[in-house]
Amino acid sequence: MDPNNISTRRHAAITGLFFITATVTAIIGLLLYKPVIDAADPIASASAHAGRIGWGAFFEALLCLANCGTAVMMLPVLSQVSKRLGPAYVVFRSLEVEAILVGAVSMLALASVAGSTGQDAPGAQAIGSALIAIHDWTFVFGPHFMLGVNTLIYSSLFLRSGLMPRSLAALGIIGAGLILIVGVIELLGVIAPYSDTTMLLAMPIAVYEMVLAGRLIVKGYNAPGALTSRTNPVHPRRQYSSGQVH
């Protein structure tokens, strides 16, 4: 990709669409799984809701593709701010995706076990509970802990470079910090993954991603004040714009 064209409106708009797709598919996937995740008898529930599990895994696969899309589209932009932290964002975004995929596979495995063994089979309940636990912990590691890390990275780069308004970048840092805290205290067993406290603390980052997506689609990136002085990949007379790079 031509480094002088990485922040055209088209490039930014595609990035915004990936963010929206990721948020929407994540919500749909969780809602589809919820009757099984919350069930006292996961095997019986998985047997009754096998179709929902399949669709939930499908939407989580779309979520992973969208997350990869944000990483691919943002890498050249972030790398012009920092040649180390730009790729680091992609690494932690990839770890988030891997955790989501493991969680989706655990739910599909649950549906398979429920369909082949039945709820009265020896050890079925233990297997069902274990697979639900795997999904819950991958949810903690991926969409909470790793999401907090990668959002903190790119929001900090936005703040440093001026690619986004300072208020929006600051909201991203706050949201990332809160979801990172959520991931840590979930790991320590202080709160449950789907508690009201979790949802409350996750709200800022969800709002941030939607506002950021809208900003990328409507206005694109700001002209970054720090890029040429820090990385010098772009001639000082060339600058980003919400329309076309000059």
C-alpha positions in Angstrom: 0.0 0.0 0.0 1.2 3.5 -0.8 2.1 5.0 2.6 1.0 8.4 1.3 -2.6 7.2 0.8 -3.2 5.3 4.0 -5.6 7.8 5.5 -7.9 8.7 2.7 -11.5 8.8 3.5 -12.1 5.5 1.8 -9.4 3.8 3.9 -10.8 5.4 7.1 -14.4 4.5 6.3 -13.6 0.9 5.7 -11.8 0.8 9.1 -15.0 2.3 10.7 -17.2 -0.3 9.1 -15.0 -3.1 10.5 -15.4 -1.6 14.0 -19.1 -1.5 13.6 -19.2 -5.0 12.3 -17.1 -6.3 15.2 -19.4 -4.7 17.8 -22.6 -5.8 16.2 -21.5 -9.4 15.7 -20.1 -9.6 19.2 -23.4 -8.6 20.7 -25.4 -10.9 18.4 -23.1 -13.9 19.2 -23.4 -13.4 22.9 -27.2 -13.0 22.8 -27.4 -16.3 20.8 -25.2 -18.1 23.3 -26.9 -16.7 26.4 -29.6 -19.3 27.0 -27.0 -22.0 27.0 -24.4 -20.1 29.0 -26.9 -19.2 31.7 -28.5 -22.7 31.9 -28.2 -24.8 35.0 -28.0 -27.9 32.7 -25.7 -26.9 29.8 -26.1 -30.3 28.0 -29.9 -30.2 28.0 -29.8 -26.5 26.9 -27.3 -27.1 24.2 -29.4 -30.0 22.9 -32.4 -27.7 22.8 -30.6 -24.8 21.3 -28.1 -26.4 18.9 -29.2 -24.0 16.1 -28.5 -21.0 18.3 -25.0 -22.2 19.1 -24.3 -22.7 15.4 -25.4 -19.2 14.5 -23.6 -17.8 17.5 -20.4 -19.4 16.3 -21.0 -18.0 12.8 -21.4 -14.5 14.1 -18.2 -14.9 16.2 -16.4 -16.0 13.1 -17.6 -12.7 11.5 -16.4 -10.9 14.6 -12.9 -12.4 14.2 -12.8 -11.4 10.5 -13.9 -7.9 11.4 -11.2 -7.7 14.2 -8.6 -8.8 11.7 -9.9 -6.2 9.3 -9.4 -3.4 11.9 -5.8 -4.7 12.5 -4.9 -4.8 8.8 -6.4 -1.3 8.1 -4.9 0.4 11.1 -1.4 -1.1 11.0 0.0 1.2 8.3 -1.6 4.3 10.1 -0.3 3.4 13.6 3.1 2.3 12.3 3.7 5.9 11.1 3.2 7.1 14.7 5.3 4.3 16.3 7.1 1.5 14.4 7.0 -0.7 17.6 3.5 0.0 19.0 1.8 -0.1 15.6 2.7 -3.8 15.2 2.1 -4.4 18.9 -1.5 -3.4 18.4 -1.8 -6.1 15.7 -0.3 -8.7 18.0 -2.7 -8.1 20.8 -5.6 -7.8 18.5 -4.6 -11.2 17.1 -4.5 -12.7 20.6 -8.0 -11.4 21.2 -9.2 -13.1 18.0 -7.5 -16.4 19.0 -9.3 -16.3 22.3 -12.7 -15.7 20.6 -12.1 -18.6 18.2 -11.3 -21.0 21.1 -14.5 -19.9 22.8 -16.5 -20.5 19.7 -15.0 -24.0 19.2 -15.9 -24.8 22.8 -19.5 -23.9 22.2 -19.6 -26.0 19.0 -18.1 -28.9 20.9 -20.8 -28.5 23.5 -23.5 -28.8 20.9 -21.8 -31.9 19.4 -21.5 -33.6 22.8 -25.1 -32.8 23.6 -26.3 -34.2 20.3 -24.2 -37.4 20.4 -24.3 -38.4 24.1 -27.4 -37.0 25.6 -27.7 -35.4 29.1 -27.9 -38.8 30.9 -24.6 -40.1 29.6 -21.9 -40.6 32.2 -19.8 -37.5 32.7 -21.9 -35.5 30.2 -22.7 -32.8 32.8 -19.1 -32.4 33.8 -18.1 -32.1 30.1 -20.8 -29.6 29.5 -19.8 -27.5 32.5 -16.1 -27.6 31.4 -16.9 -26.4 27.9 -19.0 -23.5 29.2 -16.1 -22.6 31.6 -13.7 -22.6 28.6 -16.0 -20.2 26.8 -16.3 -18.0 29.8 -12.5 -17.8 30.4 -11.8 -17.1 26.7 -14.3 -14.3 26.9 -12.3 -12.8 29.8 -9.0 -13.2 28.1 -10.1 -12.0 24.7 -12.9 -9.5 24.5 -11.9 -8.1 27.9 -8.2 -8.4 28.8 -6.7 -8.4 25.3 -9.2 -5.9 24.0 -8.2 -3.5 26.8 -4.5 -3.9 25.9 -4.9 -3.3 22.2 -7.4 -0.4 22.6 -5.0 1.2 25.1 -2.2 1.0 22.5 -4.0 2.5 19.5 -5.9 5.1 21.6 -2.6 6.3 23.1 -1.2 6.6 19.6 -4.2 8.6 18.5 -3.6 10.9 21.4 0.1 11.3 20.7 -0.3 11.9 17.0 -3.5 13.9 16.9 -5.0 11.5 14.4 -8.3 11.7 16.5 -9.6 14.5 18.7 -8.0 14.5 22.1 -11.4 14.0 23.8 -12.1 11.0 21.7 -8.7 9.5 22.2 -9.0 10.1 26.0 -12.4 8.3 26.0 -10.6 5.4 24.4 -7.9 5.3 27.0 -10.5 5.5 29.8 -12.6 2.7 28.2 -9.5 0.6 27.6 -8.4 1.0 31.2 -11.8 0.1 32.6 -12.1 -3.1 30.4 -8.6 -4.0 31.3 -9.5 -3.7 35.0 -12.6 -5.8 34.4 -10.4 -8.5 32.8 -8.0 -8.5 35.8 -10.7 -8.7 38.5 -12.5 -11.4 36.6 -9.3 -13.4 36.4 -9.0 -12.9 40.2 -12.5 -14.1 40.7 -13.8 -10.8 42.2 -16.7 -10.5 39.7 -18.3 -13.0 37.3 -17.8 -12.5 33.5 -21.4 -11.6 32.8 -22.3 -9.6 35.9 -24.0 -6.2 36.0 -20.7 -4.7 37.1 -18.9 -6.2 34.1 -21.5 -4.8 31.7 -21.4 -1.3 33.3 -17.6 -1.1 33.1 -17.6 -2.3 29.5 -20.0 0.4 28.4 -17.4 3.2 27.8 -15.4 1.1 25.4 -18.5 0.0 23.5 -19.5 3.7 23.2 -16.0 4.6 22.2 -15.8 2.1 19.4 -19.1 3.3 17.9 -18.2 6.9 18.1 -14.8 6.2 16.7 -16.3 4.2 13.8 -18.7 7.1 13.0 -15.8 9.6 13.1 -13.8 7.4 10.7 -16.7 7.0 8.3 -17.8 10.7 8.3 -14.5 12.6 8.7 -11.6 10.2 8.5 -8.4 10.9 10.3 -7.1 14.3 11.4 -3.9 15.7 10.1 -1.3 14.3 12.6 1.0 16.9 14.1 3.6 14.4 15.3 4.1 12.0 12.5 6.7 13.7 10.4 8.8 14.7 13.4 8.7 11.3 15.1 9.0 8.9 12.2 9.7 11.0 9.1 8.1 8.6 6.6 6.1 11.4 5.1 7.4 14.7 3.7 6.3 17.6 5.8 4.4 19.2 3.0 2.3 16.0 2.7 -0.4 15.6 5.2 -3.4 13.6 6.1 -6.9 15.0 5.4 -10.4 13.8 5.8 -10.6 13.7 2.0 -7.5 13.2 -0.1 -3.8 13.2 0.9 -1.8 16.0 -0.8 
